[in-house]
């Protein structure tokens, strides 16, 4: 009778099956791939093919989902983390990396980036290949690095935050019908340079007061570049525990640009007319409220902007 009762048990409901399922989930690494469907000139399936070839191994339980909007992508990322997903691979540009990365800050989950945007500042800093197959392989072979995160008021950033003309040019960039390469940034920058009205900035940086009369460049960098290989803080380290301020007054800009060799040698930030300061906290007071750039996206900001670093707050997969 006892044997009969055991044999009549529903296996799916048995403690043995539940234990096996739990062990399977622990052994298998849960991987979620979140894809911007517009990535790669509207052809996301080449990314799916590249990732599947490399990451779909016996010890990976991998799933693919499209991010239909910022809210949709963030929701899917958060639910995946709640289910115990270990790694989220993002296929997209710096804007999508920011939105999904924000959901991972403070968790044990890892962020991997397969670059599919126009600038790809995040991927370029870590030397993640821009070609999908090579990018997927480099991340599979890579290691986990805990990186710092910047915070501007209530908004997190991983690459840069800009508040002067360098932030305003994003508005012009978003209006252009094409976005690939460096040319769109140059066109947008030239257009915004004619329209941008510089204003005084008063800042407190790690307890020290500084005044800028009419800054044209005022960028806080966590990583080394804006994107498209345009460097802003060549020596920036992702896990230094500091952010970097790079500022140039409008009147000094022509002279700084004229020293073209410094840009080639990646030493322009050491020019005596360029303010380059490492810091942990900074408060910026502007005379007029204007939008600021956060990882390539515009956001509204009041006259007062508080910036701080969150040391090693995000797990990122980087090439070895």
N, C-alpha and C positions, 0 to 999 in steps of 0.2 A: 504493500500500500504506500509506503514511504517512497519507494522507487517510482511508482506510478505518479505520485504527486510531483516529484521532482521533474519527471519527463514531461508532465503536462504544463509546466511553467512556460509562460511566454518569454522566450529568450531575450527579446528586446527590453523587457521590464526587469530582467534578472540583475542582481548585484554584480555578477560576473561581467555581463555585457556593459554595464555602466562603468566598471573599473577599466575594461579594455578601451572603451570610448575615451575615458579621461586620459589614459596613458597615450592614446593615439594623438589627442589634442596637445598634450604636453610635448610629445616627440616631434610632431609636425610644427614647423614654424609658420605662423599665420602671416601671409603677405597680402596686403591690399594695394592694388594699382589704381590710382585716381587719375583720370585723363581729362584734360580740357579738349572737348571734341573739335575745337578750332585749331589745335596745335598742329604744327607741321603742314601749314598751307591747306588746312582742311582735310588732311589725310591721316587720321589718328591710328589707322590700322597697321601702318608700318611700325609704329611704336609698340603696338600689341604684339606683333610678330617678333620683333627684336627682343622684347622682355621675356616672352614665353619661351623662346629658344634657350635663353640663358638661365632664367630663374625657375622654370617649371621642372624642378628636380624631385627625387623621391622624398626629400626631407622638407619640402616646401609645399604648403597648401595655399595656392595663389588664386586670387580672384581679381577680376577687372570690372571697374565701374566708371561711368562717365560723370563728370561734374557739370551739371546743367547750369549752375549759377554758383556764386560765392557761398550763399546760404546752404545750397544743396550739398556742395563739396564738404563744407565744414560739418554738416550734420552727419554725412556718411563717415567722415573721419572719426568723429566722436563716438559713433555707435560701434565702429570697428575696434576702437580702443577699449570700450566697455566689454566687448566680446573676447578681449585678450590678444588682439592683433599686435604682433611684435614690430612689424615694419610697414610703413606706408610709403610707396613710391609715387611721386608726383610727376606727371607728364605735363609740362606747361612752363610758363615764364615766371618772372620774379613776383608778379602779382598773385598768382596761384600758390607759389611757394610760401608767400607770406600768409595767406588766409589759412592754408592747411597747417603750416608750421605753427601758427598761433594756437591751434587746437592741440598740438603736441607738447607745447611748452609746459614744463613741470611734470610730465609723465615719463614713463620708462620707454615709450615707443620711439622708434628711430625714423627719421625722415631721410628718404633718398630722392634725389632729383635727377630726372631724365630731361635735359633741357629741350624745350619746345617753344620758347618765346622769341621775342625780337632782340632783346638785349642780353638776357641770361647772365646778369652780373653775379648771381649766387654761384651758378655752375662754373663760370669762368674763374672765379676766385679760387675755387678748389680744384681747378684743372680737370673738371669732368668733361670728357669728350662731347662734342656737339653732335656727333653721329650716333644714332640710336643704338646700334649693335655694340659699338665700342663703349658707350655710356653704360649700358646695362651690364656689360662684362666688368667694367671698372668698379662698379658698385658691388657686384657680387664678390669680387676679389678684395674689396676695400675693408676698412675698419671703422669703428664707431668713434666719433669725436664729440665731446660735449663742448658746444660753442656758446659764446655770450650772445645776449639778446638786448637790443636797445629798446627803450620805452619813451615815447614822446606823448606827454599827457597820458591818455588811456590807450594809446595805440602802440603795438609792438612792431619793431622792424628788425630785419636781419642783415640788410645790405646798407642802405643809406637813407637819410632823412635830410631834405634840403628845404630852405626857407626863403631864399632870395630869387634872383633870376634863374638860378640853377634848378629851382623847384617849379617856377612858372613855365619853363619851356616844355614841361610835360603836357600842359594844356594845349600848346601848339602841336605837339607830337601826336596827341590823340585825334586831332582833326585831319591828319594826313591820310590819304587813301592807301599809302604803302608804308610798311614799317621795318622792312628787312635791312640790315646793315647799318652803317654809320651815317649815311646821307640824310635820312629823315631827322636825326638828332641835330645835324648841322643846320638844316632848313628851319626846323622848329626853333632852334636857339637864335638864329638870325632874326626871325620874325618877332619873337618875344623880346629880343634886345631893343627893338624899336619901340615896343609898347610898355615895357616894364619900368616902373617908377621906383627907384631905390629909396629906402627910408632908413632912419637911424635904428640901430640895434643896441640895447643895453643888456649886458649879460653878467651873470655871476657864475664863474666856472671854478668848481672846487674851492669856493670861498673867496676867490679873487674877482674884483670888478674890472670889466673891460668895456669900452665903448667903440662902436663902429659907426662912422658917419653915414656912409652910403654903400654898404657891402653889395657886391654883385654876385659873388660866390659865398654861400654860407651853408656848408654841408657838414653833417655829422655822419661819420662813416664807422660801420662795424666791420665791413669787409673792404677790399682794396679798390673796387671800381663801381661805376654806375652801371656798366654793361657795354656790350659791343667793344670791349677792350679799351674803354675810356677810363683810365685810372684817375682816382681822386685822392687816395691815401695808399700809395704803393707799399708802405711798410705795415699796414694794418694786419693784426693777427686776430683770428677768430676766437681765440681762447685766452686773450691777454688780461681780461678783467677790466679793460678800458675801452672807451670809445675815442674817436679822433675828430677834432674840429678842424676843418679847412676853410679859411675865409680870405677873401681878397676884396679890397675896396675898389669901387668903380674906377676911380682915378688912376689906380695902379695896374689895372687889367692890361692895357696896351703894352706896358713895359714887361710885365710877366710873360705875356704871350710872345713877345719879340725874342725871348730867350728860348728859341725852339729846341736847342740842344738839350735843355733841361727836361723837356718832355720825352725826348728820345732816350735819354739816360735815366729816366724815371726819378729825377731829383728836383722837379719843379717845386715840390712841397717844401724844399729847403731854401727856396729863394727868400731873401730878407724881407720882401714885401708880402709874403704869404704867411698868414697866421696858421700854424700847425701845432695844436695842443692835444695831448692825451688827457682824458679826464674821466671821472666817474659820475658826477652830477653837474648839471648846468641848467640855469634858468635864463630864458630869453624874454626880454620885454621889447616889443615892437610898438611903434606909434599907431599903426593901422593893422587891423586884422586882415589876413590874406591866406589863401590855401597854402599848404605845404605838401611836399612830395614824400611819400612813404613807399619805399621799394617799387618805384615806378608808377605809383598810383597817387592821384590827388585826393586830399582830404581837407575839410574845413578846419580852420584853427583860429582861435582868438588871438588877441595881442600877446597874451602870456603863454609861453610854451615851456614846460618843464621836461627835461631829458635826463635819463639815468640809465645805467647799465645793470642788467640782471646777469651776473656771472654764471657761465656754464649752465644755462637753463634749458638747452635743447640738444637732444641727441641727433647727430647727423652722420650719415654714411659718406665717407670721403675715400677717394682712390688711395691705395697704398703707394 
